[in-house]
Amino acid sequence: MENLRDKHLFNEVAVKYDKRRPKYVPVLFDDIKEYANITEAKSVLEVGCGTGLATEPFLKTGCRLIAIELGDNLAAYTREKFKDYANLEVVHCAFEDYAGETDFDMVYSATAFHWIPPEVGYQKAYDLLKPGGTLGLFWNRPAVNSEDPLHQRIQLVYREFLPEWTQRKARNDYNSKYETVKKQIAQTGFIDLKFKLYHDTRTMTGIEYVELLDTYSDHRALPDSIRTPFYRSIQKAIEEFGNQLTILDTIDLYLARRP
């Protein structure tokens, strides 16, 4: 599980998060809306909305949407960002502490549900849904081509500044994560599980990539004495390779129903 202390660090970088974190492919939202039959008559709960990167596609259906967000700056940012939508309510609290309305037609979370202890999160989502309601969970999991010379150069920077991180499991080894999520959904009692992968590609300059790194909790937690020269070296490496880094995104989606 992630270090739960670090989940508060996103609150410090709301603007960078909104600019640099990847968006989700439109077909993903189409698939969710079709599975859950989201219309203006439905009520939806989003867990960990961040800056609303996965919020507007559902707001556009006219459904009533309550978005929960732990960070006060992030909650305020999303509230302002979508101020023209009368069907949105942003609640500043932890999902574990949420004590508002129940009987939602859908509870969903975009690259945030891993911050919630699984023994709490899955059961609480189940309890908040009405019978027949939908659980929707999805994550963006970025990777790079390990044969790319620029990626290899960036790895040298990591080894120079953060040698202890080189022992981490490869970021694109996600099969065990997929199976764990499926198992937790099934063990909670959800049925009709649907699983799908989506793929996308994006390119970033050195400055853009450093800003992206600064939205990740483990990078934000680094002391300034390491983080500043580390970021400078990453940016320089990308600029020396034409100032363009290609990132490969894989999004895993899980849909299931409460019986």
Buried (B, 14 or more C-beta within 10 A) or exposed (E): EEEEEBBEBBBBBBEBBBEBBBEBBEEBBEBBBEBBEBEEEBBBBBBBBBBBBBBBBBBEBBBBBBBBBBBEBBBBBBBEBBEEBEBBBBBBBBBEEBEEEEEBBBBBBBBBBBBBEBEEBBBBBBEBBEEEBBBBBBBBBBBBEEEBEBBEBBBEBBEEBBEEEEEEEEEBEBEEEBEEBBEBBEEBEBEEBBBBEBEBEBEBBBBBBBBBBBBBBBBBEBEEEEBEEBBEBBBEBBEEBEBBBEBBBBBBBBBBBBE
